[in-house]
Amino acid sequence: MAVDALDAKILRLLLEQPRTSVREYARLLSVARGTVQARLDRLERDGVITAYSPRLSPAALGHPVLAFVHIEVTQGHLEEVAEALAEVPQIIEAFSTTGGGDLLTRVVARDAAHLEDVIQRLISLPGVVRTRTEMALRERVPHRMLPLVEAVGGAGPQ
C-alpha cells in the first residue's frame, strides 16, 4: 500500500495532534472532511493505522527500569513460551528474532531486584533454555514514526 503526500500529512497530524477531530484535520489541510475520513478508513483497513491509544510511560507507572531480555527456547516450544510471556505484565513487547536467541522481549521493572524476579520467572517457564539480559541506561531516540511517515510520503529524506 502506497502512502501519498496527503496520507503523510494526515498521519503527521494524527501523530502530532492525536486528540483533534477529523473536522479540524480537514480544516488544517484545506480538504473535505469526507476526504480525510475516507483516507483514515483506508489507512486503518490497510493496516497503516493499527491503534488509537495513548502512549504511556512505564516509569510514570512505577517501572523506571528498562531491559531487553533475549530468550533461547527449546525447539518446538516457541508458541507455548510466547503465550506464557503474554501472561507476564512486565513484558511490554516480545518479538521472534534471528541471531543469538529466539525471542527478544522488552521488560520493565520497579528496580534491579524486581527485574531479577521477572527474569527468574522467565527462566522458570517450560521451554526456556536460557536468557541474556541487557539493561537500557538512557533513551537516546524515543519511539517515533514521523520521520518514517515523511520518508514514505515523499515529504522528507529517503
Disulfide bonds with the S-S distance in Angstrom:
none
